[in-house]
């Protein structure tokens, strides 16, 4: 987990040898390295310097040795992708304390941060028998807020399908841009009761999927909305399998939520 400040409106940048971004400097090409953009200017300079050092520069035509090759190193903004996975089952709306209201509050706080960082966001909800993509990855925070506002509640809790759908979104985005930095924000009370496969333990299946997501190097934040009076360890177990940070919504304020996402993404 990376710590440090999270400044409004400031987008992190990274160095890359891909063909996108601003060319800032050249670097030697390693033996066997492929798929780089040749820095012609730096390669020619390296050739001239090598021949000058060996005394073979006068009267010689341009001669390029494998050791002369230089690649372009570019600077480009990091492409952050935040996928919210929100439990919209019946249990999220039960009780005098509406867990869905708390969940929406958490998402809205993080959407504000996403807008400041120019992140792309997506929204997956799960209820009844399956998960739905309410919002495919977009830069439109207003659209995300509108979809969140209209989020229906009710039915069973197909948690496993919610994770699988979110994971599929990340994999699709990675095929378009291998440099994206994804983050899953999972919000639920943990009362999973619908499995993807018949005759399997619902929680075992859920933990297995979470473990595979961690193996795919997708960071996550898990926010538990279960009432403290009847809280179980289910969401902690899910967070552990995801390799993500665990928080309980009752003990989080807006600034804590923003700090959590800043330190993870």
C-alpha positions as CSV (number, residue, x, y, z in Angstrom):
1,X,0.0,0.0,0.0
2,X,1.3,3.4,-0.9
3,X,1.1,6.2,1.5
4,X,1.4,9.9,0.9
5,X,-0.6,12.9,0.1
6,X,-3.6,13.0,-2.3
7,X,-3.9,16.4,-3.8
8,X,-7.1,17.6,-5.4
9,X,-6.9,18.0,-9.1
10,X,-3.4,16.5,-9.3
11,X,-3.0,13.4,-11.5
12,X,-0.1,11.0,-10.9
13,X,2.3,10.4,-13.8
14,X,4.4,7.4,-14.6
15,X,7.3,6.6,-16.9
16,X,6.7,4.1,-19.7
17,X,8.5,2.7,-22.8
18,X,5.2,2.3,-24.7
19,X,4.4,4.5,-27.7
20,X,2.1,6.9,-25.8
21,X,3.1,9.8,-23.7
22,X,5.6,12.6,-24.0
23,X,9.1,11.6,-24.9
24,X,11.4,12.8,-22.1
25,X,14.6,10.9,-22.3
26,X,16.4,7.9,-23.9
27,X,17.7,4.8,-22.2
28,X,19.9,1.8,-23.3
29,X,18.1,-1.2,-24.7
30,X,18.6,-4.3,-22.7
31,X,19.7,-7.6,-24.3
32,X,16.7,-9.4,-25.6
33,X,14.3,-6.5,-25.0
34,X,11.4,-6.1,-27.4
35,X,8.5,-3.8,-28.1
36,X,10.2,-0.5,-27.6
37,X,10.2,2.8,-29.5
38,X,13.6,3.5,-30.9
39,X,15.1,6.9,-30.0
40,X,16.8,7.7,-33.3
41,X,18.6,10.8,-32.1
42,X,20.1,9.1,-29.0
43,X,21.0,6.0,-31.0
44,X,23.0,8.1,-33.5
45,X,24.7,9.9,-30.8
46,X,25.7,6.7,-29.1
47,X,27.1,5.4,-32.4
48,X,29.2,8.5,-32.9
49,X,30.5,8.4,-29.4
50,X,31.4,4.7,-29.6
51,X,33.3,5.2,-32.9
52,X,35.0,8.3,-31.6
53,X,36.3,6.4,-28.6
54,X,37.6,3.6,-30.8
55,X,39.2,6.0,-33.3
56,X,37.1,4.8,-36.3
57,X,34.9,7.8,-36.9
58,X,36.8,9.7,-39.7
59,X,35.7,8.7,-43.1
60,X,33.4,5.9,-41.9
61,X,29.7,5.8,-42.9
62,X,27.1,5.6,-40.2
63,X,27.5,2.3,-38.4
64,X,25.0,1.1,-35.8
65,X,26.0,-1.6,-33.3
66,X,23.4,-3.4,-31.0
67,X,25.0,-1.6,-28.1
68,X,24.1,1.8,-29.6
69,X,20.4,1.3,-29.6
70,X,18.4,3.6,-27.3
71,X,14.7,3.5,-26.5
72,X,12.3,6.3,-25.8
73,X,11.1,6.7,-22.3
74,X,7.9,8.7,-22.1
75,X,5.9,10.4,-19.3
76,X,2.2,9.9,-19.3
77,X,-0.6,10.3,-16.7
78,X,-1.6,7.2,-14.8
79,X,-4.9,5.9,-15.8
80,X,-6.8,5.1,-12.6
81,X,-10.0,2.9,-12.8
82,X,-12.3,2.6,-9.8
83,X,-15.0,0.0,-9.9
84,X,-17.6,0.2,-7.2
85,X,-19.3,-3.1,-6.4
86,X,-22.4,-2.3,-4.4
87,X,-24.7,-4.7,-2.6
88,X,-28.3,-3.7,-3.5
89,X,-30.0,-6.7,-1.9
90,X,-33.0,-6.5,0.5
91,X,-30.9,-6.7,3.7
92,X,-29.1,-3.4,2.7
93,X,-32.3,-1.5,3.2
94,X,-33.5,-3.1,6.5
95,X,-33.6,-1.5,9.9
96,X,-33.9,2.0,11.1
97,X,-30.3,2.6,10.0
98,X,-30.3,2.1,6.3
99,X,-27.1,0.4,5.2
100,X,-27.8,1.5,1.6
101,X,-27.9,5.1,2.6
102,X,-24.5,4.6,4.2
103,X,-23.2,2.8,1.2
104,X,-24.3,5.5,-1.1
105,X,-22.7,8.1,1.1
106,X,-19.4,6.2,0.9
107,X,-19.6,6.0,-2.9
108,X,-20.5,9.7,-3.2
109,X,-17.4,10.7,-1.1
110,X,-15.2,8.5,-3.3
111,X,-16.8,9.8,-6.5
112,X,-15.7,13.4,-5.5
113,X,-12.2,12.2,-5.1
114,X,-12.3,10.4,-8.5
115,X,-13.5,13.6,-10.1
116,X,-10.5,15.5,-8.6
117,X,-8.1,12.9,-9.8
118,X,-9.6,12.5,-13.3
119,X,-10.2,8.8,-12.6
120,X,-12.6,6.7,-14.6
121,X,-15.3,5.0,-12.6
122,X,-17.7,2.1,-13.1
123,X,-20.6,0.8,-11.0
124,X,-21.7,-2.8,-10.5
125,X,-24.7,-3.7,-8.3
126,X,-25.8,-7.1,-7.3
127,X,-29.3,-8.1,-6.2
128,X,-32.0,-10.8,-6.9
129,X,-30.2,-13.5,-8.9
130,X,-27.4,-11.7,-10.6
131,X,-25.2,-8.7,-10.9
132,X,-25.7,-5.8,-13.3
133,X,-23.3,-3.2,-14.7
134,X,-25.1,0.0,-14.0
135,X,-22.3,2.1,-15.4
136,X,-19.5,1.1,-17.7
137,X,-16.1,2.9,-17.0
138,X,-16.5,6.6,-17.7
139,X,-15.2,10.0,-16.8
140,X,-18.7,11.3,-16.2
141,X,-19.1,11.6,-12.4
142,X,-22.5,13.2,-12.9
143,X,-23.7,10.1,-14.7
144,X,-22.3,7.9,-12.0
145,X,-24.1,9.9,-9.3
146,X,-27.4,9.6,-11.3
147,X,-27.1,5.8,-11.7
148,X,-26.3,5.5,-8.0
149,X,-29.3,7.7,-7.0
150,X,-31.6,5.4,-9.0
151,X,-30.1,2.2,-7.7
152,X,-33.0,-0.2,-6.9
153,X,-33.0,-2.4,-3.7
154,X,-34.4,-5.8,-3.0
155,X,-34.1,-9.5,-3.4
156,X,-31.3,-12.0,-2.6
157,X,-27.6,-11.4,-2.5
158,X,-25.6,-12.8,-5.5
159,X,-22.3,-11.5,-4.1
160,X,-20.1,-13.9,-6.1
161,X,-21.6,-12.7,-9.4
162,X,-21.0,-9.2,-8.3
163,X,-17.3,-9.9,-7.9
164,X,-17.1,-11.8,-11.1
165,X,-18.8,-9.0,-13.1
166,X,-16.4,-6.4,-11.6
167,X,-13.4,-8.5,-12.3
168,X,-14.6,-9.0,-15.9
169,X,-14.8,-5.2,-16.3
170,X,-11.3,-4.8,-15.2
171,X,-10.0,-7.4,-17.5
172,X,-11.8,-5.8,-20.4
173,X,-10.3,-2.4,-19.6
174,X,-6.8,-4.0,-19.4
175,X,-7.1,-5.3,-22.9
176,X,-7.6,-1.7,-24.0
177,X,-4.9,-0.2,-21.8
178,X,-2.4,-2.4,-20.0
179,X,-1.2,0.5,-18.0
180,X,-4.4,1.2,-16.1
181,X,-4.4,1.1,-12.3
182,X,-7.6,-0.6,-11.2
183,X,-9.2,-0.5,-7.8
184,X,-12.3,-2.4,-6.6
185,X,-14.4,-0.8,-3.9
186,X,-16.7,-3.5,-2.4
187,X,-19.6,-2.4,-0.3
188,X,-21.8,-5.0,1.3
189,X,-23.2,-6.5,4.6
190,X,-21.7,-9.8,3.6
191,X,-25.0,-11.8,3.7
192,X,-24.3,-13.7,0.4
193,X,-27.0,-16.4,-0.4
194,X,-26.8,-17.0,-4.1
195,X,-24.0,-19.0,-5.7
196,X,-22.9,-19.2,-9.3
197,X,-22.8,-23.0,-9.3
198,X,-25.2,-25.4,-7.7
199,X,-24.3,-27.5,-4.8
200,X,-21.4,-25.4,-3.6
201,X,-21.0,-23.5,-0.3
202,X,-21.8,-19.9,-1.0
203,X,-19.0,-18.4,1.1
204,X,-16.4,-20.9,-0.1
205,X,-17.2,-19.9,-3.7
206,X,-17.0,-16.2,-2.8
207,X,-13.7,-16.5,-1.1
208,X,-12.3,-18.5,-4.0
209,X,-13.2,-15.8,-6.5
210,X,-11.8,-13.1,-4.2
211,X,-8.5,-15.0,-4.0
212,X,-8.3,-15.2,-7.8
213,X,-8.9,-11.4,-8.0
214,X,-6.0,-10.9,-5.6
215,X,-3.8,-13.1,-7.7
216,X,-4.7,-10.9,-10.7
217,X,-3.1,-8.0,-8.8
218,X,-6.2,-5.9,-8.4
219,X,-6.2,-3.8,-5.2
220,X,-9.4,-3.4,-3.3
221,X,-11.2,-1.7,-0.4
222,X,-13.9,-3.6,1.5
223,X,-16.5,-1.6,3.4
224,X,-18.7,-3.6,5.7
225,X,-22.2,-2.3,6.2
226,X,-23.4,-5.0,8.6
227,X,-25.0,-3.7,11.8
228,X,-22.3,-3.7,14.6
229,X,-24.7,-5.4,16.9
230,X,-25.0,-8.5,14.6
231,X,-21.7,-8.2,12.8
232,X,-20.0,-11.4,11.6
233,X,-16.4,-11.9,10.3
234,X,-17.7,-12.6,6.8
235,X,-16.6,-9.2,5.3
236,X,-13.2,-9.5,7.0
237,X,-12.7,-12.9,5.5
238,X,-13.6,-11.5,2.0
239,X,-11.2,-8.6,2.5
240,X,-8.5,-11.0,3.5
241,X,-9.1,-13.2,0.4
242,X,-9.1,-10.1,-1.8
243,X,-5.9,-8.8,-0.1
244,X,-7.8,-5.6,0.5
245,X,-8.2,-3.1,3.3
246,X,-11.2,-3.6,5.6
247,X,-13.4,-0.8,7.0
248,X,-16.7,-0.6,8.7
249,X,-19.0,2.1,7.5
250,X,-20.2,3.1,11.0
251,X,-16.6,4.1,11.9
252,X,-15.8,6.0,8.8
253,X,-16.2,9.6,8.0
254,X,-16.0,11.2,4.5
255,X,-12.3,12.2,5.1
256,X,-11.5,8.7,6.3
257,X,-13.0,7.2,3.1
258,X,-11.0,9.6,1.0
259,X,-7.8,8.7,2.9
260,X,-8.5,5.0,2.4
261,X,-8.8,5.3,-1.3
262,X,-5.9,7.7,-1.6
263,X,-3.6,5.3,0.2
264,X,-4.7,2.3,-1.9
265,X,-4.9,3.8,-5.4
